Amino acid sequence: MQRERVQDQYPWTWEIPLAVACGALVLVVAACQLGRSVANWFAGAGWLWPSPDKLVTSVPGLLTGDAAAGLSGVHHVASAAALWWWLTVVGLLTIMASSLACVWALR
């Protein structure tokens, strides 16, 4: 392929970096919620997902180790260590999958 000779006629303005930043933010929030759900599932609390209005607002609580942040009526949740472990695992898998998708898209 001759990608070096192709000229891009569209100038890079603020819209593309903003779209990438918004997409990354959505991916981070989804990865945090998925990591919490997996941690609670392995702790025996079942698969728990917060209501849509608490998806973003519960992320700071998750990062402090509260596996019940944004959930209502939950008594038995994962410990803080288990939550951080699963957040790390899901975060690394998300980074790996995103990197592979970017490489695939560029080729």
N, C-alpha and C positions, 0 to 999 in steps of 0.2 A: 504494500500500500504506500501511497505517496502523500502522507499526511503533512509533510513539511512544505509542500508546494501549494496546498490549499489555503486560500486567503479567507479569513473570516470577515464578512461584510458587516456584521452586527457589532457595534462598540459595547464593551463591557461597562455597564452602568450599575447603579445601586440595586436594581431589582434582582439580579441573579445572586449576589451574595446574601441579600435578605431572604430569598427563598431557601438557600442552603442553610442559613442559620435557623430559620423557622422549622425546616425539616429535621435538623439535628436536635432542636429542642423537643419536638414531638417524639423523636426516637428515644431520647434520654428519659422522658416521662414514662413512655411505654415500657422501657426496659426496667425502670425502677418498680413499676406496678407489677410487671411479670415476675421479677425477682422476689417481691413480697408474696405474691400468690404461690409461687413454688415453695418458698420457705414455710408458709403457713400450711400448705398441703402436706409437706413432709413432717411437720410437727403434729399433724393429726387434726388440724382445725378445718380441713376441707379447702376447696378452691374458692377463695374469697376475692372479689373485685369490688372496688368502691363505686359509689354512684358517680355519674358523669360530672356533677358539680364539684366533686372532691378529688378528681384525678390529679390536678395540678397542685392544689392546696395541701394535699397530704404528703407530698414529696419531702419537704423539710422534716416532717416527723419521721419519715422512713430513714432519712440519713442520720438522724439522732438515735436510731435503734428501736423505735416504737413500731412494732409490726401491726398494731391495731389502729394506726393513724388513718382517719377517714372512713373507718368501718364502724358500723353500729351493731350492737348486740353480740359482740364476740368476747368470749371469756378465755379460751385457751388459744394462745397464739405462739408463734416461734420466738425463741430468745433473741436477744440483740446480736449475739455472736453468729447464730444461724442465719439471721436476716442479713447481716453484713457479708457473710460467706456467699449466700445465694445472690445478693446484689452484685458482688464481684464476679461470680461465675457468669451470670446473665449479661453483665456489662462487657466482659471479655468476649463472649460469644457474639454479642451485638456488634462490637468493633470488628471482629473477624469477618462476620457476614457482610458488614457494610464495606469493608476493604475489598473483599472478593467481588462484591457487586460493582464497585467503582472500577476495578481492574477490568471486569468483564465489559462494562459500558465503554471504557476507553478503547478496547480492542474492537 
